[in-house]
């Protein structure tokens, strides 16, 4: 299967801690996405988000700095996982989130890429910058 890599960067007027918590706290994650999220805060722990649309496993967690996970959408080929990396860096009183997702099926690339913008970065920014 052909795959592609998504690379995106977004800046939030929030601390790295607040951005990390938005991604890793089940309640906050559910709040900004509008779908239920259950997120383990342990390496090797599992997560589901968007009412089960996405799921995976935490590979590396560096609080307020980095999250590395396996990630798959429920409509992807059985057993196929991508790898997502959320890197957080404080810049001039804000946080720059650099996002990479490797192994996205070619046919899903555009939808998944736009989905991160529409369903994650935009509502996350609204929640964090209130």
N, CA, C and O atoms as a GROMACS GRO file, in nm:
protein
  520
    1UNK      N    1   0.084  -0.119   0.000
    1UNK     CA    2   0.000   0.000   0.000
    1UNK      C    3   0.088   0.125   0.000
    1UNK      O    4   0.184   0.135   0.077
    2UNK      N    5   0.054   0.218  -0.088
    2UNK     CA    6   0.125   0.346  -0.091
    2UNK      C    7   0.082   0.432   0.028
    2UNK      O    8  -0.037   0.440   0.060
    3UNK      N    9   0.180   0.495   0.093
    3UNK     CA   10   0.148   0.584   0.205
    3UNK      C   11   0.219   0.718   0.186
    3UNK      O   12   0.315   0.730   0.110
    4UNK      N   13   0.170   0.817   0.258
    4UNK     CA   14   0.230   0.951   0.256
    4UNK      C   15   0.247   1.001   0.398
    4UNK      O   16   0.194   0.942   0.493
    5UNK      N   17   0.323   1.110   0.413
    5UNK     CA   18   0.348   1.171   0.542
    5UNK      C   19   0.288   1.311   0.547
    5UNK      O   20   0.310   1.393   0.458
    6UNK      N   21   0.211   1.336   0.652
    6UNK     CA   22   0.153   1.468   0.675
    6UNK      C   23   0.248   1.544   0.767
    6UNK      O   24   0.295   1.491   0.868
    7UNK      N   25   0.277   1.669   0.733
    7UNK     CA   26   0.358   1.756   0.818
    7UNK      C   27   0.284   1.888   0.832
    7UNK      O   28   0.252   1.953   0.733
    8UNK      N   29   0.256   1.926   0.957
    8UNK     CA   30   0.184   2.050   0.982
    8UNK      C   31   0.244   2.119   1.104
    8UNK      O   32   0.304   2.055   1.190
    9UNK      N   33   0.227   2.251   1.108
    9UNK     CA   34   0.274   2.327   1.223
    9UNK      C   35   0.168   2.430   1.255
    9UNK      O   36   0.111   2.494   1.166
   10UNK      N   37   0.141   2.445   1.385
   10UNK     CA   38   0.040   2.543   1.428
   10UNK      C   39   0.089   2.605   1.559
   10UNK      O   40   0.152   2.538   1.640
   11UNK      N   41   0.058   2.733   1.577
   11UNK     CA   42   0.100   2.803   1.699
   11UNK      C   43  -0.024   2.840   1.779
   11UNK      O   44  -0.121   2.895   1.727
   12UNK      N   45  -0.018   2.809   1.909
   12UNK     CA   46  -0.127   2.840   2.002
   12UNK      C   47  -0.079   2.943   2.102
   12UNK      O   48   0.034   2.937   2.150
   13UNK      N   49  -0.166   3.039   2.136
   13UNK     CA   50  -0.136   3.134   2.244
   13UNK      C   51  -0.169   3.065   2.375
   13UNK      O   52  -0.268   3.097   2.440
   14UNK      N   53  -0.083   2.969   2.412
   14UNK     CA   54  -0.103   2.887   2.532
   14UNK      C   55   0.032   2.829   2.569
   14UNK      O   56   0.126   2.831   2.488
   15UNK      N   57   0.044   2.777   2.690
   15UNK     CA   58   0.169   2.716   2.735
   15UNK      C   59   0.182   2.575   2.677
   15UNK      O   60   0.081   2.513   2.642
   16UNK      N   61   0.305   2.524   2.666
   16UNK     CA   62   0.322   2.385   2.622
   16UNK      C   63   0.243   2.288   2.711
   16UNK      O   64   0.190   2.188   2.663
   17UNK      N   65   0.236   2.317   2.842
   17UNK     CA   66   0.161   2.232   2.933
   17UNK      C   67   0.012   2.226   2.895
   17UNK      O   68  -0.048   2.119   2.894
   18UNK      N   69  -0.046   2.342   2.864
   18UNK     CA   70  -0.188   2.345   2.828
   18UNK      C   71  -0.215   2.271   2.697
   18UNK      O   72  -0.318   2.204   2.683
   19UNK      N   73  -0.124   2.284   2.600
   19UNK     CA   74  -0.140   2.214   2.473
   19UNK      C   75  -0.128   2.063   2.495
   19UNK      O   76  -0.208   1.985   2.443
   20UNK      N   77  -0.028   2.022   2.572
   20UNK     CA   78  -0.008   1.880   2.604
   20UNK      C   79  -0.133   1.824   2.672
   20UNK      O   80  -0.180   1.715   2.637
   21UNK      N   81  -0.187   1.897   2.769
   21UNK     CA   82  -0.305   1.851   2.842
   21UNK      C   83  -0.427   1.841   2.750
   21UNK      O   84  -0.508   1.750   2.766
   22UNK      N   85  -0.442   1.933   2.656
   22UNK     CA   86  -0.554   1.927   2.562
   22UNK      C   87  -0.549   1.798   2.482
   22UNK      O   88  -0.653   1.738   2.452
   23UNK      N   89  -0.429   1.754   2.447
   23UNK     CA   90  -0.413   1.632   2.369
   23UNK      C   91  -0.423   1.505   2.454
   23UNK      O   92  -0.475   1.404   2.408
   24UNK      N   93  -0.374   1.510   2.578
   24UNK     CA   94  -0.361   1.389   2.659
   24UNK      C   95  -0.468   1.370   2.767
   24UNK      O   96  -0.483   1.260   2.818
   25UNK      N   97  -0.542   1.473   2.802
   25UNK     CA   98  -0.648   1.461   2.902
   25UNK      C   99  -0.777   1.421   2.831
   25UNK      O  100  -0.825   1.493   2.744
   26UNK      N  101  -0.834   1.307   2.870
   26UNK     CA  102  -0.954   1.256   2.802
   26UNK      C  103  -1.067   1.359   2.800
   26UNK      O  104  -1.133   1.375   2.697
   27UNK      N  105  -1.091   1.428   2.911
   27UNK     CA  106  -1.199   1.526   2.919
   27UNK      C  107  -1.176   1.646   2.829
   27UNK      O  108  -1.267   1.688   2.757
   28UNK      N  109  -1.055   1.702   2.833
   28UNK     CA  110  -1.024   1.819   2.749
   28UNK      C  111  -1.026   1.781   2.601
   28UNK      O  112  -1.075   1.856   2.518
   29UNK      N  113  -0.972   1.663   2.569
   29UNK     CA  114  -0.969   1.616   2.431
   29UNK      C  115  -1.112   1.602   2.378
   29UNK      O  116  -1.143   1.646   2.268
   30UNK      N  117  -1.199   1.541   2.459
   30UNK     CA  118  -1.340   1.525   2.421
   30UNK      C  119  -1.407   1.661   2.403
   30UNK      O  120  -1.489   1.680   2.313
   31UNK      N  121  -1.370   1.756   2.490
   31UNK     CA  122  -1.431   1.890   2.485
   31UNK      C  123  -1.404   1.959   2.352
   31UNK      O  124  -1.496   2.011   2.290
   32UNK      N  125  -1.278   1.961   2.307
   32UNK     CA  126  -1.251   2.037   2.184
   32UNK      C  127  -1.285   1.961   2.057
   32UNK      O  128  -1.312   2.023   1.955
   33UNK      N  129  -1.284   1.826   2.060
   33UNK     CA  130  -1.317   1.752   1.938
   33UNK      C  131  -1.467   1.727   1.926
   33UNK      O  132  -1.517   1.704   1.816
   34UNK      N  133  -1.538   1.730   2.039
   34UNK     CA  134  -1.680   1.703   2.035
   34UNK      C  135  -1.714   1.555   2.029
   34UNK      O  136  -1.831   1.518   2.018
   35UNK      N  137  -1.612   1.469   2.036
   35UNK     CA  138  -1.634   1.325   2.036
   35UNK      C  139  -1.565   1.264   2.157
   35UNK      O  140  -1.466   1.318   2.206
   36UNK      N  141  -1.618   1.152   2.206
   36UNK     CA  142  -1.560   1.091   2.325
   36UNK      C  143  -1.417   1.045   2.302
   36UNK      O  144  -1.385   0.987   2.198
   37UNK      N  145  -1.331   1.073   2.400
   37UNK     CA  146  -1.190   1.029   2.397
   37UNK      C  147  -1.159   0.957   2.528
   37UNK      O  148  -1.202   1.000   2.635
   38UNK      N  149  -1.085   0.847   2.517
   38UNK     CA  150  -1.034   0.775   2.634
   38UNK      C  151  -0.885   0.759   2.610
   38UNK      O  152  -0.844   0.685   2.520
   39UNK      N  153  -0.804   0.829   2.689
   39UNK     CA  154  -0.661   0.836   2.662
   39UNK      C  155  -0.581   0.791   2.783
   39UNK      O  156  -0.590   0.851   2.890
   40UNK      N  157  -0.502   0.687   2.765
   40UNK     CA  158  -0.410   0.644   2.870
   40UNK      C  159  -0.296   0.745   2.877
   40UNK      O  160  -0.255   0.801   2.775
   41UNK      N  161  -0.245   0.768   2.996
   41UNK     CA  162  -0.132   0.860   3.011
   41UNK      C  163  -0.003   0.783   3.034
   41UNK      O  164   0.094   0.838   3.086
   42UNK      N  165  -0.002   0.656   2.995
   42UNK     CA  166   0.117   0.571   3.014
   42UNK      C  167   0.172   0.526   2.880
   42UNK      O  168   0.098   0.504   2.785
   43UNK      N  169   0.305   0.512   2.874
   43UNK     CA  170   0.368   0.454   2.755
   43UNK      C  171   0.321   0.309   2.746
   43UNK      O  172   0.324   0.236   2.845
   44UNK      N  173   0.279   0.269   2.627
   44UNK     CA  174   0.224   0.136   2.608
   44UNK      C  175   0.073   0.133   2.627
   44UNK      O  176   0.008   0.034   2.593
   45UNK      N  177   0.018   0.242   2.681
   45UNK     CA  178  -0.126   0.252   2.702
   45UNK      C  179  -0.198   0.286   2.572
   45UNK      O  180  -0.138   0.340   2.479
   46UNK      N  181  -0.325   0.254   2.567
   46UNK     CA  182  -0.405   0.275   2.447
   46UNK      C  183  -0.488   0.404   2.457
   46UNK      O  184  -0.509   0.459   2.565
   47UNK      N  185  -0.533   0.449   2.340
   47UNK     CA  186  -0.625   0.562   2.336
   47UNK      C  187  -0.728   0.538   2.227
   47UNK      O  188  -0.703   0.467   2.130
   48UNK      N  189  -0.844   0.599   2.245
   48UNK     CA  190  -0.943   0.611   2.138
   48UNK      C  191  -0.990   0.756   2.140
   48UNK      O  192  -0.991   0.820   2.245
   49UNK      N  193  -1.028   0.807   2.024
   49UNK     CA  194  -1.077   0.945   2.014
   49UNK      C  195  -1.187   0.950   1.909
   49UNK      O  196  -1.205   0.857   1.830
   50UNK      N  197  -1.260   1.060   1.910
   50UNK     CA  198  -1.368   1.082   1.814
   50UNK      C  199  -1.467   0.966   1.814
   50UNK      O  200  -1.500   0.913   1.708
   51UNK      N  201  -1.514   0.928   1.933
   51UNK     CA  202  -1.613   0.820   1.946
   51UNK      C  203  -1.564   0.690   1.882
   51UNK      O  204  -1.643   0.614   1.826
   52UNK      N  205  -1.433   0.665   1.891
   52UNK     CA  206  -1.377   0.540   1.840
   52UNK      C  207  -1.329   0.545   1.696
   52UNK      O  208  -1.280   0.444   1.645
   53UNK      N  209  -1.342   0.661   1.629
   53UNK     CA  210  -1.294   0.671   1.490
   53UNK      C  211  -1.144   0.648   1.481
   53UNK      O  212  -1.095   0.584   1.388
   54UNK      N  213  -1.070   0.701   1.579
   54UNK     CA  214  -0.925   0.680   1.578
   54UNK      C  215  -0.883   0.609   1.706
   54UNK      O  216  -0.943   0.626   1.812
   55UNK      N  217  -0.777   0.528   1.693
   55UNK     CA  218  -0.725   0.456   1.808
   55UNK      C  219  -0.579   0.426   1.786
   55UNK      O  220  -0.529   0.428   1.674
   56UNK      N  221  -0.511   0.396   1.897
   56UNK     CA  222  -0.369   0.364   1.887
   56UNK      C  223  -0.308   0.343   2.024
   56UNK      O  224  -0.378   0.319   2.124
   57UNK      N  225  -0.175   0.353   2.026
   57UNK     CA  226  -0.097   0.324   2.147
   57UNK      C  227   0.007   0.433   2.166
   57UNK      O  228   0.065   0.483   2.070
   58UNK      N  229   0.029   0.471   2.292
   58UNK     CA  230   0.134   0.568   2.325
   58UNK      C  231   0.270   0.499   2.319
   58UNK      O  232   0.293   0.399   2.387
   59UNK      N  233   0.361   0.552   2.237
   59UNK     CA  234   0.496   0.497   2.225
   59UNK      C  235   0.597   0.576   2.309
   59UNK      O  236   0.689   0.518   2.366
   60UNK      N  237   0.578   0.708   2.316
   60UNK     CA  238   0.668   0.793   2.393
   60UNK      C  239   0.589   0.914   2.443
   60UNK      O  240   0.515   0.976   2.367
   61UNK      N  241   0.605   0.945   2.571
   61UNK     CA  242   0.538   1.061   2.631
   61UNK      C  243   0.640   1.140   2.710
   61UNK      O  244   0.695   1.092   2.809
   62UNK      N  245   0.665   1.263   2.666
   62UNK     CA  246   0.753   1.354   2.739
   62UNK      C  247   0.664   1.473   2.776
   62UNK      O  248   0.642   1.561   2.692
   63UNK      N  249   0.614   1.477   2.900
   63UNK     CA  250   0.517   1.581   2.937
   63UNK      C  251   0.559   1.721   2.893
   63UNK      O  252   0.672   1.765   2.915
   64UNK      N  253   0.464   1.790   2.830
   64UNK     CA  254   0.478   1.929   2.784
   64UNK      C  255   0.576   1.945   2.669
   64UNK      O  256   0.605   2.058   2.629
   65UNK      N  257   0.629   1.834   2.614
   65UNK     CA  258   0.727   1.844   2.505
   65UNK      C  259   0.695   1.757   2.384
   65UNK      O  260   0.705   1.804   2.270
   66UNK      N  261   0.656   1.630   2.406
   66UNK     CA  262   0.645   1.539   2.292
   66UNK      C  263   0.550   1.423   2.321
   66UNK      O  264   0.547   1.369   2.432
   67UNK      N  265   0.472   1.386   2.218
   67UNK     CA  266   0.383   1.270   2.222
   67UNK      C  267   0.409   1.192   2.094
   67UNK      O  268   0.402   1.248   1.984
   68UNK      N  269   0.439   1.063   2.107
   68UNK     CA  270   0.455   0.976   1.991
   68UNK      C  271   0.357   0.860   2.008
   68UNK      O  272   0.355   0.793   2.112
   69UNK      N  273   0.275   0.836   1.904
   69UNK     CA  274   0.172   0.733   1.912
   69UNK      C  275   0.160   0.657   1.780
   69UNK      O  276   0.190   0.710   1.673
   70UNK      N  277   0.116   0.531   1.790
   70UNK     CA  278   0.062   0.466   1.671
   70UNK      C  279  -0.080   0.521   1.658
   70UNK      O  280  -0.142   0.555   1.759
   71UNK      N  281  -0.130   0.531   1.537
   71UNK     CA  282  -0.261   0.593   1.513
   71UNK      C  283  -0.323   0.530   1.390
   71UNK      O  284  -0.257   0.514   1.288
   72UNK      N  285  -0.450   0.495   1.402
   72UNK     CA  286  -0.522   0.447   1.284
   72UNK      C  287  -0.666   0.494   1.289
   72UNK      O  288  -0.722   0.514   1.396
   73UNK      N  289  -0.723   0.510   1.171
   73UNK     CA  290  -0.864   0.542   1.158
   73UNK      C  291  -0.941   0.412   1.139
   73UNK      O  292  -0.889   0.315   1.084
   74UNK      N  293  -1.065   0.410   1.187
   74UNK     CA  294  -1.145   0.288   1.183
   74UNK      C  295  -1.173   0.239   1.040
   74UNK      O  296  -1.202   0.121   1.020
   75UNK      N  297  -1.164   0.329   0.942
   75UNK     CA  298  -1.192   0.287   0.804
   75UNK      C  299  -1.064   0.257   0.724
   75UNK      O  300  -1.070   0.244   0.602
   76UNK      N  301  -0.951   0.246   0.792
   76UNK     CA  302  -0.826   0.208   0.726
   76UNK      C  303  -0.820   0.057   0.710
   76UNK      O  304  -0.893  -0.016   0.777
   77UNK      N  305  -0.731   0.009   0.623
   77UNK     CA  306  -0.714  -0.136   0.609
   77UNK      C  307  -0.681  -0.199   0.746
   77UNK      O  308  -0.605  -0.143   0.824
   78UNK      N  309  -0.739  -0.314   0.771
   78UNK     CA  310  -0.723  -0.384   0.899
   78UNK      C  311  -0.575  -0.397   0.936
   78UNK      O  312  -0.494  -0.441   0.855
   79UNK      N  313  -0.542  -0.357   1.060
   79UNK     CA  314  -0.406  -0.374   1.110
   79UNK      C  315  -0.307  -0.267   1.068
   79UNK      O  316  -0.192  -0.270   1.112
   80UNK      N  317  -0.347  -0.173   0.982
   80UNK     CA  318  -0.253  -0.069   0.937
   80UNK      C  319  -0.255   0.049   1.034
   80UNK      O  320  -0.360   0.108   1.060
   81UNK      N  321  -0.138   0.083   1.086
   81UNK     CA  322  -0.122   0.198   1.176
   81UNK      C  323  -0.023   0.296   1.117
   81UNK      O  324   0.075   0.258   1.053
   82UNK      N  325  -0.050   0.424   1.139
   82UNK     CA  326   0.049   0.529   1.109
   82UNK      C  327   0.120   0.561   1.240
   82UNK      O  328   0.088   0.506   1.345
   83UNK      N  329   0.217   0.650   1.230
   83UNK     CA  330   0.290   0.694   1.350
   83UNK      C  331   0.277   0.846   1.355
   83UNK      O  332   0.314   0.916   1.260
   84UNK      N  333   0.225   0.897   1.467
   84UNK     CA  334   0.210   1.042   1.483
   84UNK      C  335   0.307   1.093   1.588
   84UNK      O  336   0.334   1.028   1.689
   85UNK      N  337   0.359   1.213   1.562
   85UNK     CA  338   0.448   1.281   1.656
   85UNK      C  339   0.396   1.423   1.673
   85UNK      O  340   0.384   1.498   1.577
   86UNK      N  341   0.367   1.458   1.798
   86UNK     CA  342   0.331   1.595   1.835
   86UNK      C  343   0.451   1.650   1.911
   86UNK      O  344   0.481   1.603   2.021
   87UNK      N  345   0.521   1.749   1.856
   87UNK     CA  346   0.634   1.812   1.925
   87UNK      C  347   0.593   1.952   1.966
   87UNK      O  348   0.540   2.028   1.885
   88UNK      N  349   0.616   1.986   2.093
   88UNK     CA  350   0.576   2.116   2.147
   88UNK      C  351   0.698   2.198   2.183
   88UNK      O  352   0.790   2.148   2.248
   89UNK      N  353   0.698   2.324   2.141
   89UNK     CA  354   0.810   2.412   2.171
   89UNK      C  355   0.757   2.550   2.207
   89UNK      O  356   0.674   2.606   2.136
   90UNK      N  357   0.806   2.604   2.318
   90UNK     CA  358   0.765   2.738   2.358
   90UNK      C  359   0.835   2.840   2.269
   90UNK      O  360   0.956   2.836   2.252
   91UNK      N  361   0.757   2.932   2.213
   91UNK     CA  362   0.811   3.038   2.129
   91UNK      C  363   0.740   3.169   2.162
   91UNK      O  364   0.620   3.185   2.136
   92UNK      N  365   0.814   3.261   2.218
   92UNK     CA  366   0.764   3.396   2.244
   92UNK      C  367   0.627   3.397   2.313
   92UNK      O  368   0.534   3.463   2.266
   93UNK      N  369   0.615   3.326   2.423
   93UNK     CA  370   0.491   3.326   2.499
   93UNK      C  371   0.379   3.241   2.440
   93UNK      O  372   0.267   3.241   2.491
   94UNK      N  373   0.409   3.169   2.334
   94UNK     CA  374   0.312   3.080   2.272
   94UNK      C  375   0.374   2.942   2.261
   94UNK      O  376   0.487   2.920   2.306
   95UNK      N  377   0.301   2.848   2.203
   95UNK     CA  378   0.353   2.714   2.181
   95UNK      C  379   0.340   2.678   2.035
   95UNK      O  380   0.232   2.688   1.977
   96UNK      N  381   0.451   2.636   1.975
   96UNK     CA  382   0.446   2.586   1.838
   96UNK      C  383   0.434   2.434   1.846
   96UNK      O  384   0.520   2.366   1.903
   97UNK      N  385   0.328   2.382   1.787
   97UNK     CA  386   0.309   2.238   1.776
   97UNK      C  387   0.351   2.197   1.636
   97UNK      O  388   0.296   2.245   1.537
   98UNK      N  389   0.449   2.108   1.628
   98UNK     CA  390   0.491   2.053   1.500
   98UNK      C  391   0.439   1.911   1.496
   98UNK      O  392   0.469   1.830   1.584
   99UNK      N  393   0.361   1.881   1.393
   99UNK     CA  394   0.292   1.753   1.383
   99UNK      C  395   0.341   1.677   1.261
   99UNK      O  396   0.352   1.733   1.152
  100UNK      N  397   0.370   1.549   1.280
  100UNK     CA  398   0.409   1.461   1.169
  100UNK      C  399   0.328   1.332   1.181
  100UNK      O  400   0.318   1.274   1.289
  101UNK      N  401   0.272   1.288   1.071
  101UNK     CA  402   0.202   1.160   1.069
  101UNK      C  403   0.253   1.081   0.948
  101UNK      O  404   0.222   1.115   0.834
  102UNK      N  405   0.330   0.977   0.975
  102UNK     CA  406   0.388   0.894   0.869
  102UNK      C  407   0.305   0.767   0.852
  102UNK      O  408   0.257   0.710   0.950
  103UNK      N  409   0.289   0.724   0.727
  103UNK     CA  410   0.218   0.599   0.700
  103UNK      C  411   0.070   0.615   0.673
  103UNK      O  412  -0.007   0.522   0.692
  104UNK      N  413   0.029   0.735   0.629
  104UNK     CA  414  -0.112   0.759   0.596
  104UNK      C  415  -0.140   0.698   0.458
  104UNK      O  416  -0.071   0.730   0.361
  105UNK      N  417  -0.242   0.610   0.448
  105UNK     CA  418  -0.273   0.553   0.317
  105UNK      C  419  -0.297   0.662   0.212
  105UNK      O  420  -0.368   0.760   0.237
  106UNK      N  421  -0.236   0.645   0.096
  106UNK     CA  422  -0.242   0.744  -0.012
  106UNK      C  423  -0.384   0.796  -0.036
  106UNK      O  424  -0.404   0.916  -0.048
  107UNK      N  425  -0.481   0.707  -0.044
  107UNK     CA  426  -0.619   0.745  -0.075
  107UNK      C  427  -0.687   0.825   0.035
  107UNK      O  428  -0.792   0.884   0.012
  108UNK      N  429  -0.629   0.826   0.154
  108UNK     CA  430  -0.688   0.896   0.268
  108UNK      C  431  -0.611   1.024   0.303
  108UNK      O  432  -0.652   1.100   0.392
  109UNK      N  433  -0.501   1.048   0.235
  109UNK     CA  434  -0.411   1.159   0.271
  109UNK      C  435  -0.483   1.293   0.281
  109UNK      O  436  -0.471   1.362   0.382
  110UNK      N  437  -0.556   1.332   0.177
  110UNK     CA  438  -0.620   1.465   0.176
  110UNK      C  439  -0.721   1.479   0.289
  110UNK      O  440  -0.722   1.580   0.359
  111UNK      N  441  -0.806   1.378   0.308
  111UNK     CA  442  -0.909   1.384   0.412
  111UNK      C  443  -0.847   1.390   0.551
  111UNK      O  444  -0.890   1.469   0.635
  112UNK      N  445  -0.747   1.308   0.576
  112UNK     CA  446  -0.684   1.305   0.709
  112UNK      C  447  -0.610   1.437   0.734
  112UNK      O  448  -0.619   1.494   0.842
  113UNK      N  449  -0.538   1.484   0.634
  113UNK     CA  450  -0.462   1.609   0.646
  113UNK      C  451  -0.557   1.725   0.680
  113UNK      O  452  -0.530   1.804   0.771
  114UNK      N  453  -0.668   1.735   0.607
  114UNK     CA  454  -0.765   1.842   0.632
  114UNK      C  455  -0.834   1.820   0.766
  114UNK      O  456  -0.868   1.916   0.835
  115UNK      N  457  -0.856   1.695   0.802
  115UNK     CA  458  -0.922   1.662   0.927
  115UNK      C  459  -0.847   1.713   1.049
  115UNK      O  460  -0.907   1.760   1.145
  116UNK      N  461  -0.713   1.702   1.045
  116UNK     CA  462  -0.634   1.755   1.158
  116UNK      C  463  -0.658   1.905   1.174
  116UNK      O  464  -0.670   1.955   1.286
  117UNK      N  465  -0.665   1.976   1.061
  117UNK     CA  466  -0.688   2.121   1.067
  117UNK      C  467  -0.829   2.152   1.119
  117UNK      O  468  -0.846   2.235   1.208
  118UNK      N  469  -0.928   2.084   1.063
  118UNK     CA  470  -1.069   2.115   1.094
  118UNK      C  471  -1.113   2.065   1.231
  118UNK      O  472  -1.187   2.134   1.302
  119UNK      N  473  -1.068   1.946   1.269
  119UNK     CA  474  -1.120   1.882   1.390
  119UNK      C  475  -1.024   1.886   1.508
  119UNK      O  476  -1.062   1.849   1.620
  120UNK      N  477  -0.900   1.930   1.484
  120UNK     CA  478  -0.805   1.940   1.594
  120UNK      C  479  -0.754   2.082   1.612
  120UNK      O  480  -0.787   2.147   1.711
  121UNK      N  481  -0.676   2.132   1.517
  121UNK     CA  482  -0.608   2.260   1.541
  121UNK      C  483  -0.705   2.376   1.559
  121UNK      O  484  -0.687   2.456   1.651
  122UNK      N  485  -0.808   2.387   1.474
  122UNK     CA  486  -0.901   2.500   1.485
  122UNK      C  487  -0.980   2.498   1.616
  122UNK      O  488  -0.980   2.598   1.688
  123UNK      N  489  -1.048   2.386   1.651
  123UNK     CA  490  -1.121   2.387   1.779
  123UNK      C  491  -1.030   2.390   1.902
  123UNK      O  492  -1.068   2.442   2.006
  124UNK      N  493  -0.910   2.333   1.889
  124UNK     CA  494  -0.815   2.336   2.000
  124UNK      C  495  -0.772   2.481   2.026
  124UNK      O  496  -0.762   2.524   2.141
  125UNK      N  497  -0.747   2.554   1.918
  125UNK     CA  498  -0.707   2.695   1.930
  125UNK      C  499  -0.820   2.773   1.998
  125UNK      O  500  -0.794   2.855   2.086
  126UNK      N  501  -0.945   2.748   1.956
  126UNK     CA  502  -1.059   2.819   2.016
  126UNK      C  503  -1.068   2.789   2.166
  126UNK      O  504  -1.093   2.880   2.246
  127UNK      N  505  -1.049   2.662   2.204
  127UNK     CA  506  -1.057   2.625   2.346
  127UNK      C  507  -0.942   2.686   2.427
  127UNK      O  508  -0.964   2.739   2.536
  128UNK      N  509  -0.821   2.677   2.375
  128UNK     CA  510  -0.702   2.720   2.449
  128UNK      C  511  -0.688   2.873   2.457
  128UNK      O  512  -0.629   2.926   2.551
  129UNK      N  513  -0.743   2.943   2.359
  129UNK     CA  514  -0.720   3.087   2.351
  129UNK      C  515  -0.837   3.169   2.403
  129UNK      O  516  -0.842   3.290   2.380
  130UNK      N  517  -0.932   3.105   2.471
  130UNK     CA  518  -1.047   3.178   2.528
  130UNK      C  519  -1.001   3.274   2.636
  130UNK      O  520  -1.082   3.344   2.696
   0.00000   0.00000   0.00000
